[in-house]
C-alpha cells in the first residue's frame, strides 16, 4: 500500500517538473524565447529588449551622436542610430524629423528633392556621379565608376541628385539660360586634348567613353576618326552645342600613330543656352580638366594589354563665359527666367538693345542736350576695342531685318540714303557702292581731282557676262527741236573750251586735237563723219557704210606701207547702181582757181626732183593730163563735146582707129598707121587723098 502511494507521489512530481522549471523564467519568456538555466530567457531575434522577451528590438545603425570608444573610433551601432525612438510593441523605429530608413541611419533629402530629382547616399553619389578613378599614376580614366567612399556616413548622408535644369539642396531652384558676356571681347574657346595610348599593343578595338559632367560621348575604336566624326559624337551630348575637332587621318584608328596612339584635340565653341546641368554638374565656361574622364573598360588592345587615356589642357586661360543671363541680367531661380539689365534683351540677356515703351505718336527714345551753350556730343558711342570689322557700334532693325548699321571700322550700311541739305562730303576713303548703284535726281555730280597721279573718274566693269553699257548717258527730253541745244557728253578744259561733245541729237564733234584711230579702223554706219578742225589721221582703213564721208577742213591719207593701196573705193553690193566715188563742189562752174581732182608726184629733196602734176580736173570744167600721156588699151576713146587737146606727147592709138565727127586741127605732123575718116575726107595708108 505504501509502495503504491509512493509511486503515485513520484509520478505526480515527474509530471509537475516542467511546470516548476518554466515558472523560474519571467512570464515564461512570453512565448518569444526559451527559458534557460537560472530562469533566464533566451529571446528569439527581434524580441530581446526585455527579460521576458515581451518587448521588440529595432534595427540598428551607426549612431549619429555617440561618444568615442577609442581614438578616432565612434558612431557605434545603436538602435535607430540615435536618431529615432523604437516602438517596442512592433519593433519599428520612429525617426526624428530629417532622418529616414529602417534604422533612421540616413538623413532624408530636403523636401524629397521637390520631385525634381532623386535622393541617394553619398556612397552612391561617389560611385555613380564621381570622377572616374584609376589608381595608376598620371591616369585619368578607369572603368567608368567613381571612387568608393567607406566612412561611417557613407550610407547615412542623403543628398539630392537633381534633374538637369534644377539645382539647390532640395532641387527647387531652376536654372536660367546661360551665355557668354557680350561686353567681354577677344576671349578664347576652351580646348582640350584626349589621347589614348598603348605601350605593348598593336592597335585598338571596342569603344572609348568620355564623360563630361554627367554626359557620355562614345567613340568607336574601329571607325576612322575624322574631324567630322569627332564633331558628330561630341555634339550628341545635351550639354554641348558645338565643337571643332582636330584629329589625324587614317583608314581606321588602328592605323594612326603606328597603331599605338590615338589623339583628338577638341575646341568647345558653344554650350546650349538652356543648360543641361544640375547641382553636381555645372561650369561657367571654363570647365576644369577634372570635368572630363575616360572610361577605357570597353577598349580592347590588339596583341597587348596596356591602355591609358591622357587628358591635357590646350587652351584654358581667358575663356569665354557661360553664366546665367550672360552676366547682363539677374536670374529668378524660382521661374528660371532672366531679368535683363537696361540695354539688354533676349532669353539670356545677350541681345544688345534698349527697349522703351512708346505710343504711336511719340518717339521711343529721345536724347536732348539742354542749353544753348552746349558744345559736346549729344550721343557718344565708345568701344575699348580698337577699330575692327567684327563688331558694330550700331544696328537698326525693322521686324528683324537690319536696315542701318555702323561697323567697328566706321563703315555705314544702310538701305537708302536721302540728303536733304548741304549734300555729302567725303574727305577720305572714297565712296564704294557694292550694289544698287547711285541715283542723283538733281544738280548732277561733280568730281574734282587734285592728285595728278590718279584718275578723276574711273568706271570698271568686272562681270565677264556684262551685256549693258559701262557708262550710259540718257536724256528724257522728247522735243526734237531742243535736242541740238544740249550735250549728252562733253569734254574740255571748261564749258567754253570744249574738245569733244555729243549733242542731244547724237551729233558727235571733235573740236580740238583731231581723231586718231590706231587700230580697228573707223566705221560710220549712218549720218556721216564731220571733222571741223584738226583733220583726221588714219593709220589703218576707213570705211563709210552708208551715204558718204564728209570732211569739212580737208583730209590727208598717208600710206607708209609698201605694196599697199593708199585709197580704195569699193561698191560692195552686187546690186549697186550708184556712184562708187563722187567728187563735187559747191563753187560756181568756171572758177579756175581750184581743181576738183588732181594727182601729183611730190618733190624729192634727195635727188632734186620738183613736184609734178600728172592729172587734173579743174572747175572750168576741164580735164588735163599734164604728163605721161594717155593710153587707152581697150574700149576706145569717145569725146562727145568740148574736144580733146593734147599739148605734148601726142596721141598714139594702137588699134581701133579714130573717128572725128567735127573739124580737126593738127598743130604738128600726123601719122596714121591705119585708115582715118575726117568729115568726108579720107586719107588712105599711102597718103592719098580720096
Beta strands, then each sheet from edge to edge (+ up, - down):
strand 1: 33-35
strand 2: 41-43
strand 3: 60-62
strand 4: 77-79
strand 5: 84-87
strand 6: 92-95
strand 7: 99-100
strand 8: 106-107
strand 9: 117-121
strand 10: 141-142
strand 11: 158-162
strand 12: 166-167
strand 13: 173-174
strand 14: 178-179
strand 15: 190-197
strand 16: 203-212
strand 17: 215-220
strand 18: 242-247
strand 19: 261-270
strand 20: 292-295
strand 21: 299-302
strand 22: 308-315
strand 23: 323-324
strand 24: 329-332
strand 25: 337-340
strand 26: 344-345
strand 27: 351-352
strand 28: 392-398
strand 29: 401-407
strand 30: 412-414
strand 31: 487-494
strand 32: 497-503
strand 33: 508-510
strand 34: 515-517
strand 35: 522-524
strand 36: 536-538
strand 37: 542-544
strand 38: 595-601
strand 39: 612-618
strand 40: 622-625
strand 41: 659-660
strand 42: 676-678
strand 43: 681-683
sheet 1: 1+ 2-
sheet 2: 3+ 4-
sheet 3: 5+ 6-
sheet 4: 7+ 8-
sheet 5: 9+ 11-
sheet 6: 10+ 20+ 16- 17+
sheet 7: 10+ 20+ 16- 21+
sheet 8: 12+ 13-
sheet 9: 14+ 23-
sheet 10: 18+ 19- 15+ 22-
sheet 11: 24+ 25-
sheet 12: 26+ 27-
sheet 13: 28+ 29- 30+
sheet 14: 31+ 32- 33+
sheet 15: 34+ 36+
sheet 16: 35+ 37+
sheet 17: 38+ 39- 40+
sheet 18: 41+ 42+ 43-
end
